[in-house]
Amino acid sequence: MIPVLLRRTLLGALQIRIGRLPFSTRSPGDVQDMQVQEQIKQNLERGHMTELVRDFLDPGDFYRALRDIGISFFCGVPDSLLKDFCAYVASNEKETHHIITANEGSAIGLATGYHLATGKISLVYLQNSGLGNTVNPLVSLAAQEVYSVPMLLLIGWRGEPGKRDEPQHMLQGQITSQLLDTLGIPFSPLPDYIEGAKKTLNAAKLYMKNHSSPYALLVKRQTFLPYKFGRPTSEYPMSREMALKIVVDSLHDSDIVVSTTGMLSRELFEHRVAREQGHERDFLTVGSMGHASTIALGIALNKPKRQVFCLDGDASVIMHMGAMSVIGQMSPRNLKHIVFNNGAHDSVGGQQTAAFNCSTFRLTEIAVSNGYTEGKVAVTVDDLMTGVQWLQETYGPAMLEIRVCPGSRKDLGRPTRSPIQNKADFMNFLSLNAYE
């Protein structure tokens, strides 16, 4: 447990770091910080009753403990439960030893390549929602029966049984341990205090050394102390929400919208509420990151008389970029792909994506080279107004990339209708022959 003196030091540091923020200006990160502060205060009040005290793992302490067992290479896809640890690694590790991959399966491949070249073990971090992307490389590449590649998996346990979470995380949370069992990967929950974490890491190291295969650590909510990370900055004049409102307000009543995972779908839902509109025109892809464009393709091919607008994000496009090649080859004239590029994993900590550097990463050129008819970039409001009109008038598949600044409104809510309700309303909207 954290000694009393250290707990007091942490409490004082958190009070300085957080301050007294008015509730209306608190972001989800601020709320988490305040919850941690309140818990440390309760710990101090409980004194010697250690069974009532909980601790918080310092990201720096955990990072150094990983280094102590020989891990100095980190890769994966950011997760909200791991954001403080990932922020620490991003701030303290050189770029060649910390790589944010396109998807979780790619991270397994990267960790394998690192092991083949060095003989060392790396850490792969991911949200449990991304476990599906790792199944093939874990089973057919890293498994002891194939190439026998050791690696430590650090998995954010969204939807942990007994904890409230969003609908798309609940089933995944329930089956996470069973899925690891099926894959033959032993696992342990990561303790929230450094002594326990070190013991768990040593046990993981021993297993990986003896079996030369992966081992997993499950990270529960609020395991780590907050660590502030400087988000990527840009000079673009529009926020994603501002650009989204312009796009949505320019669409026709018959147009179909498929929106991607994360903040964008939440902003779309709240904009419809603010305009006193229904939600039937929008399919909110609250899970399945990276698949919004293929969902839109399936709709576009079967509703050829209706325009289908896929509202996507740069991280989502990159995660399953191969979808663009299929869209390009199928060539649906009615599919319009709009990518809001803020160069960041905005929902899980703001870490940079490959699209952050637009001078070397040209998304519209990638789309055209995959068979899209045309691509345009919008930076200003005027660019966007012109771009949306162009998109409505041109044959698809076409892409409009909107470059926006990262970040979102601090009081942004979540959809109040369930995925099943969204599906029913949306399918009813698609079936209306009056628009065809």
MOLIN-V53002 format. One record per residue. N is the residue number from 0. OMEGA is omega in degrees with one decimal (999 if undefined). D_LAST is the distance of its C-alpha to the last C-alpha in Angstrom with 2 decimals. Layout:
# MOLIN-V53002
[[N:OMEGA:D_LAST] [N:OMEGA:D_LAST]]
This chain:
# MOLIN-V53002
[[0:179.1:65.66] [1:177.3:65.61] [2:-176.2:69.16] [3:-177.5:69.62] [4:179.4:70.55] [5:179.3:67.52] [6:178.6:65.23] [7:178.9:66.72] [8:179.2:66.19] [9:-180.0:62.53] [10:178.7:62.06] [11:179.6:63.64] [12:179.3:61.55] [13:179.1:58.32] [14:177.5:59.39] [15:-175.3:60.03] [16:-172.5:56.79] [17:-176.6:54.53] [18:179.6:56.36] [19:-176.9:55.41] [20:173.2:51.77] [21:-172.6:50.23] [22:-175.4:47.51] [23:-178.9:44.79] [24:-176.6:45.39] [25:172.4:45.61] [26:174.7:43.24] [27:177.1:42.72] [28:177.0:45.48] [29:-179.8:47.76] [30:178.2:47.26] [31:179.0:48.14] [32:-178.7:51.22] [33:176.4:52.32] [34:177.2:51.93] [35:179.2:54.15] [36:-179.9:56.62] [37:-179.8:56.77] [38:178.5:57.38] [39:176.6:60.21] [40:178.1:61.70] [41:177.5:61.63] [42:-179.4:63.26] [43:-178.5:66.10] [44:-177.6:66.61] [45:173.3:66.87] [46:-173.0:69.70] [47:-178.7:71.37] [48:-170.0:68.89] [49:179.4:67.17] [50:178.9:65.22] [51:-175.6:63.13] [52:171.9:62.62] [53:-175.9:59.64] [54:176.9:59.56] [55:-175.8:57.13] [56:177.7:57.29] [57:-178.4:57.92] [58:179.2:55.58] [59:177.6:58.51] [60:-179.8:60.78] [61:177.5:58.24] [62:-179.5:57.69] [63:176.7:61.45] [64:175.4:61.78] [65:177.7:59.27] [66:-178.9:61.34] [67:178.2:64.42] [68:172.1:63.13] [69:179.4:62.30] [70:-179.7:58.59] [71:176.9:57.89] [72:-172.7:54.47] [73:176.7:51.26] [74:178.2:47.62] [75:179.6:44.33] [76:-174.7:41.22] [77:179.2:41.86] [78:-177.7:41.53] [79:-179.9:42.05] [80:-178.7:44.98] [81:-169.4:46.66] [82:-179.2:45.94] [83:175.6:49.51] [84:179.7:51.05] [85:178.2:48.61] [86:179.3:49.40] [87:179.8:53.08] [88:-179.8:52.70] [89:-178.1:50.65] [90:-170.6:53.39] [91:-179.1:56.33] [92:179.2:55.46] [93:-171.9:55.30] [94:-177.5:51.97] [95:-179.4:52.98] [96:173.3:53.65] [97:-174.3:50.51] [98:173.2:47.16] [99:-173.6:43.71] [100:-179.4:41.77] [101:177.0:38.11] [102:-173.1:37.89] [103:177.0:40.39] [104:177.0:40.81] [105:179.1:41.80] [106:176.7:44.42] [107:177.3:45.98] [108:179.9:46.21] [109:178.1:47.74] [110:177.1:50.26] [111:178.5:51.17] [112:178.2:51.82] [113:179.9:53.94] [114:-179.6:55.97] [115:-177.1:56.53] [116:-172.0:57.80] [117:-173.7:59.93] [118:-175.5:60.62] [119:179.5:59.53] [120:176.5:57.11] [121:175.6:54.16] [122:176.5:52.06] [123:-179.7:48.32] [124:-177.2:46.49] [125:168.7:43.06] [126:-179.7:41.13] [127:174.8:41.07] [128:179.8:37.27] [129:179.1:38.04] [130:179.6:40.38] [131:179.0:37.71] [132:-177.4:37.65] [133:-170.9:41.44] [134:-176.7:41.76] [135:179.6:41.81] [136:176.7:44.29] [137:-175.6:46.40] [138:-173.0:46.74] [139:-179.3:46.92] [140:-172.2:48.66] [141:-174.6:50.58] [142:-178.9:51.68] [143:-178.2:55.40] [144:-177.1:54.86] [145:-180.0:53.25] [146:173.5:54.35] [147:-176.5:55.70] [148:177.1:54.57] [149:173.8:55.61] [150:179.5:53.42] [151:179.2:53.07] [152:176.1:49.62] [153:-167.3:49.18] [154:174.1:46.21] [155:-172.8:44.78] [156:173.1:44.48] [157:-179.7:41.36] [158:177.9:40.82] [159:-179.5:44.51] [160:-179.0:45.32] [161:179.2:46.56] [162:177.5:44.88] [163:177.9:41.82] [164:179.8:38.95] [165:-173.5:35.18] [166:-176.0:33.17] [167:-178.5:32.43] [168:-169.9:36.21] [169:-179.8:37.59] [170:179.9:37.26] [171:178.9:38.24] [172:-179.0:41.26] [173:-173.8:42.39] [174:-176.2:42.31] [175:-178.3:43.64] [176:179.0:47.23] [177:179.8:46.36] [178:177.1:44.33] [179:175.8:47.32] [180:180.0:49.57] [181:179.2:47.47] [182:-179.1:47.62] [183:-178.9:51.38] [184:177.1:51.50] [185:-176.0:54.04] [186:175.4:53.16] [187:168.8:54.69] [188:178.2:53.46] [189:177.5:54.66] [190:-177.0:57.37] [191:174.7:57.03] [192:-166.2:60.60] [193:179.8:62.08] [194:177.7:64.87] [195:179.6:62.48] [196:179.9:60.03] [197:178.1:62.91] [198:179.6:63.97] [199:178.3:60.45] [200:178.5:60.16] [201:176.7:63.53] [202:178.1:62.47] [203:179.1:59.28] [204:-179.9:61.39] [205:179.5:63.80] [206:-177.1:61.05] [207:177.9:59.38] [208:-175.6:62.81] [209:-173.9:63.83] [210:-179.8:60.56] [211:179.3:58.96] [212:-172.7:55.48] [213:173.6:53.00] [214:-174.3:53.75] [215:171.2:51.38] [216:178.5:51.93] [217:-175.7:49.54] [218:179.5:49.33] [219:-179.9:48.79] [220:178.2:47.46] [221:172.8:49.95] [222:-173.9:52.30] [223:167.7:52.90] [224:177.8:54.42] [225:173.9:52.18] [226:-175.8:52.56] [227:-176.8:51.12] [228:178.7:49.40] [229:179.2:48.60] [230:173.3:44.88] [231:178.7:43.77] [232:177.2:43.71] [233:-177.5:41.78] [234:-177.5:41.88] [235:-172.5:38.16] [236:-175.2:37.48] [237:166.6:34.30] [238:177.1:34.04] [239:-177.5:31.05] [240:177.6:30.15] [241:-179.7:30.43] [242:179.4:28.20] [243:-179.5:25.64] [244:179.1:25.45] [245:-179.4:24.94] [246:-174.8:22.07] [247:-179.0:20.25] [248:179.7:20.89] [249:-176.8:19.41] [250:178.0:15.92] [251:-178.0:12.91] [252:-177.8:11.90] [253:-174.9:8.52] [254:-178.5:10.69] [255:-177.6:12.14] [256:170.3:15.94] [257:-176.6:18.52] [258:-171.2:22.04] [259:-180.0:25.31] [260:171.0:28.48] [261:-173.0:31.02] [262:-175.5:31.36] [263:179.9:28.01] [264:177.4:26.10] [265:178.1:28.79] [266:177.9:28.44] [267:179.8:24.66] [268:-178.6:25.24] [269:178.0:28.00] [270:176.5:26.10] [271:178.4:23.39] [272:-178.7:26.38] [273:179.9:28.09] [274:-177.7:25.14] [275:177.1:24.85] [276:173.9:21.27] [277:-177.9:20.00] [278:-172.1:19.71] [279:-178.7:16.56] [280:-170.7:14.68] [281:167.8:17.60] [282:-177.2:19.00] [283:-179.6:22.69] [284:-172.6:24.49] [285:174.8:27.82] [286:174.3:29.63] [287:-178.5:29.32] [288:177.3:30.26] [289:-174.3:28.97] [290:-178.0:26.03] [291:-176.7:23.18] [292:178.1:22.13] [293:172.6:22.11] [294:179.0:20.06] [295:177.8:17.49] [296:179.6:17.85] [297:178.1:17.25] [298:-176.2:13.93] [299:-178.7:12.89] [300:-176.6:13.98] [301:172.6:11.97] [302:-171.3:8.60] [303:-179.5:8.95] [304:-179.4:5.76] [305:175.1:6.76] [306:-179.7:10.35] [307:-179.3:12.93] [308:175.1:16.24] [309:178.6:19.31] [310:-167.6:22.09] [311:175.8:25.19] [312:-176.2:28.97] [313:-179.9:31.65] [314:179.3:33.53] [315:178.5:30.47] [316:-177.9:29.57] [317:-176.4:33.22] [318:178.0:33.57] [319:-174.7:31.32] [320:178.4:31.06] [321:178.5:30.71] [322:-178.8:27.02] [323:-179.8:26.50] [324:178.8:27.98] [325:177.6:25.48] [326:-179.7:22.51] [327:-178.6:24.17] [328:178.2:24.77] [329:173.0:21.30] [330:175.5:19.96] [331:-177.2:16.26] [332:-173.1:15.18] [333:-178.4:12.73] [334:-179.8:15.57] [335:-172.6:17.72] [336:179.7:20.98] [337:-178.2:22.93] [338:175.7:26.46] [339:-173.1:28.69] [340:173.6:32.08] [341:176.0:35.06] [342:-173.0:37.21] [343:166.7:37.95] [344:-164.5:37.44] [345:-173.4:36.91] [346:-171.0:36.55] [347:175.7:39.72] [348:175.6:42.35] [349:179.3:41.11] [350:-176.2:42.55] [351:168.4:41.61] [352:178.6:39.08] [353:-177.5:39.49] [354:-178.9:36.97] [355:-179.6:39.44] [356:-174.9:41.24] [357:178.3:38.68] [358:179.2:41.38] [359:-179.7:41.54] [360:-174.9:38.19] [361:-171.6:35.45] [362:-177.8:32.13] [363:177.6:29.96] [364:175.9:32.41] [365:-179.7:32.15] [366:-178.6:28.36] [367:179.7:28.67] [368:177.2:31.48] [369:175.3:29.22] [370:174.2:26.64] [371:-177.3:24.46] [372:-178.3:23.84] [373:174.2:25.38] [374:178.3:26.73] [375:179.0:27.98] [376:176.5:30.20] [377:178.2:30.18] [378:-179.0:33.38] [379:176.7:33.51] [380:178.8:31.21] [381:176.4:30.90] [382:-175.6:30.06] [383:179.2:27.29] [384:178.6:25.75] [385:-177.6:25.88] [386:179.6:24.68] [387:177.9:21.47] [388:177.1:20.64] [389:-177.8:21.59] [390:-180.0:19.47] [391:-173.3:16.28] [392:-176.0:17.25] [393:174.9:18.68] [394:177.0:17.56] [395:-3.1:18.00] [396:179.8:19.55] [397:-177.2:21.41] [398:170.1:23.66] [399:176.4:24.85] [400:179.3:28.08] [401:-179.4:29.22] [402:-174.3:32.93] [403:177.6:33.92] [404:-179.5:37.12] [405:178.4:37.65] [406:179.9:38.11] [407:179.1:36.26] [408:-173.0:36.97] [409:-178.7:39.86] [410:-178.8:38.56] [411:-179.2:35.09] [412:179.6:34.11] [413:178.6:32.08] [414:-179.2:28.91] [415:175.1:29.96] [416:-176.8:27.25] [417:175.3:27.89] [418:179.3:25.86] [419:176.6:25.12] [420:177.7:23.82] [421:-179.8:21.66] [422:-177.7:20.24] [423:179.7:19.54] [424:-176.7:17.81] [425:179.8:15.72] [426:176.0:14.67] [427:178.4:13.77] [428:179.7:11.52] [429:-175.5:9.82] [430:-177.1:9.49] [431:-178.6:7.72] [432:-178.7:5.17] [433:-179.0:5.57] [434:-176.1:3.79] [435:999:0.00]]
